[in-house]
Amino acid sequence: MKRLKSPPALRAKKRYIIFRVHSDDPEFRPDFLNIRGAIWNSLEGWLGEAGLAKADVKFIMNLWDSRKQTGFLSCSPKFVDQVKVALALVHQVGDERVILQVLRVSGTIKGGKEKVRS
């Protein structure tokens, strides 16, 4: 059965936030689930449950690059700044202290990938 798409004017807008994980230990390679858990806890603490639902944050698992330690989130355009603050509040993944750096905010995944490549 063919799936019908909504017209572009009716689709919810998205912004993609590309981030990188930095750590003191160069051998530190957290997996996607640990990163997602730390970010989710920070988002929940900063935005609350109602704000998190409005922000429509989604993790894009297949774009997590464990070698470069980069990942993608999507969210509503109105909540980009608040999601960036929540990312800055992540200081620990597991037992390792980390810093999350926002590399770019993009309207498309393709535009975000260009920044990660460089």
Residue pairs with C-beta under 8 A, 6 or more apart in sequence:
12 56
12 76
13 76
13 77
14 56
14 74
14 75
14 76
14 77
14 107
15 74
15 75
15 76
15 77
15 80
15 105
15 106
15 107
16 60
16 72
16 73
16 74
16 105
16 106
16 107
16 108
16 109
16 111
16 112
17 72
17 73
17 74
17 75
17 80
17 83
17 84
17 87
17 102
17 104
17 105
18 70
18 71
18 72
18 102
18 103
18 104
18 105
18 106
18 112
18 115
18 116
19 70
19 71
19 72
19 73
19 87
19 100
19 101
19 102
19 103
20 68
20 69
20 70
20 100
20 101
20 103
21 30
21 35
21 69
21 70
21 71
21 93
21 98
21 99
21 100
22 69
22 98
22 99
22 100
22 101
23 96
23 97
23 98
23 99
24 96
24 97
25 96
28 96
28 98
29 66
29 69
30 66
30 69
30 93
30 94
30 96
30 98
31 66
32 59
32 61
32 64
32 66
32 71
34 93
34 94
35 64
35 71
35 93
36 59
38 90
38 92
38 93
38 98
39 59
39 73
39 86
39 87
39 90
39 100
42 86
42 87
42 89
42 90
43 52
43 55
43 57
43 83
43 86
44 52
45 86
45 89
46 82
46 85
46 86
46 89
47 55
47 79
47 82
47 83
47 86
51 79
51 82
54 76
54 78
54 79
55 75
55 76
55 78
55 79
55 82
55 83
56 74
56 75
56 76
56 79
57 73
57 74
57 75
57 79
57 83
58 73
58 74
58 75
59 71
59 72
59 73
60 71
60 72
60 73
60 74
60 109
63 71
63 72
63 109
63 113
64 70
64 71
64 72
65 71
65 116
68 116
70 103
70 116
72 109
72 112
73 83
75 83
80 105
84 102
84 105
87 100
87 102
88 100
88 102
90 98
90 100
91 97
91 98
91 99
92 98
103 115
103 116
104 111
104 112
104 115
106 112
106 115
